[in-house]
Amino acid sequence: MIIISPSVLACDFTKLGDEVKKVHAAGAEYIHLDVMDGIFVPNISFGPPVISSLKKVTDIVFDVHLMITQPQRYIKDYVDAGADIITIHYESCEDPLEVVKLIKSYGVRASVSIKPATPAEVLYPMLGELDMVLVMTVEPGFGGQKMIPETIEKVRELREYANKNGIDIDIEVDGGITPDNLKYATEAGANVIVAGSAIFRAEDPVKVINVMKS
C-alpha cells in the first residue's frame, strides 16, 4: 500500500492547522514535519512547540524528520510534542543505532535517513531494528528541488536486501517527488511518499493524492 506524507514546508504557514486538515481529508495518511537546525542543513524551520500545537488540531500520523546534529539530545522533546515516527540522519551522529533504540524505548516508530551521497549498504546492519528508512532523493534542507534519478537505485538495493533477509520495513522517499516521476520510486520498492508542492499547491489535492496512490 502506498502511503502519502505531504511535507508542510510547502504549505501556507499562516494556515498551518487548516492546511494539514485539508490534505488529511484529501487522503494523506501521514504529515511530514521537517525539522532543520541550520547546522546539519543550511536552513532553519521549526521545533517541538509548533508540532505540539499542531497535534491539538489533527490526529494524522506525525512523520517527524530530524535534520539536526546530535538528535539524541532532543528525542524526548519530539516524542512529547506528538511524533509518531521519528527519522534521524545516519550522517548526523556517531551511533545512529543507539539513537534508534532511544526512539523505540518511548514506543515511537524509528527511521534512519541517508543523503544522496551516502551508500545504501550503511543501513544494512541496522535494517532489522528499523520501522522505516528514508532515502533522500534531493540534498536535504530545501523544498522545491528536482529529484536526483540516481538515488532511486538505493531504494531498489534496500528493498532487495530487506526482501532477501525477511525484513518487513517501510521505505520512504523525499525530494522532488511528483505524480510524473513517482512510479520510478514505487517500482523500486518505496511505499511511503513525501511530496510538498505537488500536493499543497495543487488545485485539487484529492486528485493528486489519488493519482499518486494508484
C-alpha positions in Angstrom: 0.0 0.0 0.0 1.3 3.5 -0.9 1.2 6.0 2.0 1.3 9.7 1.2 3.1 12.0 3.6 2.8 15.7 2.5 5.6 17.9 3.6 4.5 21.0 5.5 7.4 23.0 4.1 5.2 23.6 1.1 2.1 24.7 2.9 0.8 28.2 3.9 2.2 28.6 7.4 -0.4 31.3 8.2 -3.0 28.5 7.9 -0.9 25.5 9.1 -3.6 23.7 11.0 -6.2 24.1 8.2 -3.6 23.1 5.6 -2.9 19.9 7.4 -6.6 19.1 7.9 -7.0 19.7 4.1 -4.5 17.1 3.0 -5.7 14.7 5.6 -9.2 15.0 4.3 -7.8 14.6 0.8 -6.5 11.1 1.7 -3.0 11.7 3.1 -2.2 9.2 5.9 0.9 11.0 7.3 2.1 14.6 7.6 5.8 15.1 7.1 7.4 17.6 9.5 10.9 18.7 8.5 12.9 19.9 11.5 16.1 21.8 10.5 18.7 23.4 12.8 20.8 25.5 10.4 23.8 23.3 11.2 23.2 19.9 9.7 21.4 21.6 6.8 21.7 25.2 5.8 18.2 26.1 6.8 16.0 26.5 9.9 12.4 25.5 10.2 10.6 24.8 13.5 10.7 22.8 16.7 8.6 21.0 19.3 6.3 23.9 20.1 4.9 24.1 16.6 4.5 20.3 16.4 2.8 20.2 19.8 0.4 23.0 18.8 -0.5 21.2 15.5 -1.1 18.0 17.4 -4.1 19.6 19.1 -6.0 20.1 15.9 -5.4 16.8 14.0 -5.0 13.1 14.6 -3.0 12.4 11.4 0.3 10.4 11.8 3.1 12.8 12.6 6.1 11.8 10.5 8.9 13.9 12.0 12.2 14.2 10.1 15.0 15.5 12.2 17.6 17.2 10.0 19.7 18.2 13.1 23.0 17.4 14.6 23.2 15.1 17.6 19.5 14.3 17.5 19.7 12.2 20.7 19.6 15.4 22.7 16.0 16.2 21.6 14.3 12.8 21.1 12.1 13.1 24.2 11.1 16.6 23.3 9.7 15.4 19.9 8.1 12.4 21.5 6.4 14.7 24.0 5.3 17.0 21.2 3.4 14.2 19.5 5.8 12.5 17.0 4.5 9.1 15.8 7.6 8.4 13.7 11.0 9.9 14.2 13.6 9.9 11.4 17.2 10.8 12.2 20.0 11.0 9.7 22.7 8.4 9.5 25.2 11.2 9.0 24.0 13.3 12.0 25.5 11.4 14.9 28.2 8.9 15.9 26.0 6.0 16.7 22.6 6.0 14.8 21.6 2.6 16.2 21.8 3.9 19.8 19.5 6.8 18.8 17.1 4.3 17.2 17.0 2.3 20.4 16.3 5.5 22.3 13.4 6.4 20.0 11.9 2.9 20.3 12.2 3.0 24.1 9.5 5.7 24.0 7.2 3.5 21.9 7.7 5.6 18.8 8.5 4.2 15.4 12.1 4.7 14.4 13.6 5.6 11.0 17.0 6.5 9.6 17.6 8.6 6.6 20.6 8.8 4.2 21.7 11.7 2.0 22.1 11.2 -1.8 25.9 10.7 -1.4 25.6 8.0 1.3 25.5 4.4 0.1 22.5 2.2 0.9 24.7 -0.5 2.5 25.5 1.5 5.5 21.9 0.8 6.7 22.1 -3.0 6.2 23.4 -3.9 9.6 20.6 -2.0 11.4 17.8 -2.6 9.0 16.2 -5.2 11.2 15.9 -2.7 14.0 14.1 -0.1 12.0 10.5 0.5 11.2 11.3 2.7 8.2 14.2 4.0 6.2 14.2 7.4 4.3 16.1 7.8 1.1 16.6 11.4 0.3 16.1 12.0 -3.4 17.4 15.5 -3.1 20.0 17.2 -0.9 18.2 17.9 2.4 17.5 21.4 3.6 15.3 23.0 0.9 11.9 22.2 -0.7 11.2 22.6 -4.4 14.2 20.7 -5.8 14.2 18.2 -8.6 14.6 14.5 -7.8 18.0 13.1 -8.4 17.4 10.0 -10.5 20.4 8.1 -9.3 19.0 7.9 -5.7 16.3 5.5 -6.8 18.8 2.7 -7.2 19.4 2.9 -3.4 15.7 2.3 -2.9 15.9 -0.8 -5.0 19.0 -2.0 -3.1 17.4 -1.6 0.3 14.1 -3.3 -0.8 16.0 -6.2 -2.3 18.1 -6.6 0.8 15.1 -6.4 3.1 13.2 -9.0 1.0 16.2 -11.3 0.9 16.6 -11.2 4.6 12.9 -11.4 5.6 12.8 -7.8 6.9 9.4 -6.1 6.9 10.1 -2.4 6.6 8.7 0.8 5.0 10.9 2.7 2.6 10.2 6.4 2.3 11.4 8.8 -0.4 11.6 12.5 0.0 12.6 15.2 -2.5 11.2 16.3 -5.8 8.5 13.6 -6.0 5.6 14.3 -8.3 2.9 12.3 -9.9 5.1 12.2 -13.1 8.1 10.6 -11.5 6.6 8.7 -8.6 6.4 5.4 -10.5 10.2 5.1 -10.5 10.3 5.2 -6.7 7.4 2.8 -6.2 8.7 0.3 -8.8 12.0 0.3 -7.0 10.3 -0.5 -3.7 9.3 2.7 -2.0 5.9 2.7 -0.3 5.9 6.0 1.7 6.0 9.1 -0.4 6.8 12.6 0.7 5.6 15.3 -1.5 5.3 19.0 -0.8 4.4 21.4 -3.6 2.8 18.7 -5.7 0.1 18.3 -3.0 -0.2 21.6 -1.1 -0.1 23.8 -4.1 -2.4 21.6 -6.2 -5.8 22.9 -7.3 -7.3 19.5 -6.4 -5.2 17.7 -3.7 -7.7 14.8 -3.7 -7.0 14.1 -7.3 -3.2 14.4 -6.9 -3.2 12.0 -3.9 -5.4 9.5 -5.7 -3.1 9.6 -8.7 -0.1 9.0 -6.5 -1.7 6.1 -4.7 -2.7 4.5 -8.0 
